[in-house]
Amino acid sequence: MVETIKKYYRVDRREIYFLKFILEAYDGLAVLTTVDSEKGIIVVNIAPGCEADVEMILQDLKKNVMIEKIDSKNQVTE
C-alpha cells in the first residue's frame, strides 16, 4: 500500500465543504478530512507525486479563502 502525504491546515470553517469539493474533484489527487470543525482544522492526504499540484491549487484558493498551513499535528490541539 502506498502512503499518502499528510498536510495540516487551518481554514475558514465555513469553507471546509467547498475546499473538500474542489480538491476531490481532481480524482485521485487528494482527500480532505476535517480534524476539528470548530477551529477549521483539516488534513489533506495527498497522493505521492501530487504535492506540487495540490500546492498550486491551494495557492490559487488562498486568493479567496483563508488557508493557513500548520506545521505539524501537534499544533492541532492549540
C-alpha positions, -999 to 999 in steps of 0.1 A, spaced: 0 0 0 13 35 -9 14 61 19 -1 95 13 15 127 24 -5 144 52 -5 182 55 -25 201 81 -42 234 76 -63 259 95 -91 273 72 -122 293 74 -145 267 88 -174 279 66 -153 269 36 -144 233 46 -171 218 24 -161 240 -6 -124 231 -2 -133 194 0 -154 196 -31 -126 213 -51 -98 190 -40 -118 158 -45 -129 170 -80 -94 162 -90 -99 125 -89 -71 107 -71 -51 138 -63 -60 144 -26 -86 137 1 -96 163 27 -107 153 62 -119 175 89 -100 172 122 -117 200 142 -147 217 125 -150 244 153 -114 255 147 -113 249 110 -85 223 112 -83 200 82 -58 174 70 -52 169 33 -40 134 23 -20 139 -9 -12 111 -33 26 106 -38 39 128 -66 10 152 -65 23 176 -38 31 203 -64 -4 201 -80 -21 203 -46 1 233 -35 -7 251 -68 -45 246 -62 -43 257 -26 -22 288 -35 -49 298 -60 -77 292 -35 -58 314 -9 -68 344 -31 -104 340 -19 -103 316 12 -82 318 44 -59 288 43 -30 286 68 -6 257 69 0 242 103 35 227 107 25 195 125 -3 175 140 10 187 174 -3 223 167 -39 210 161 -45 209 199 -36 246 204 
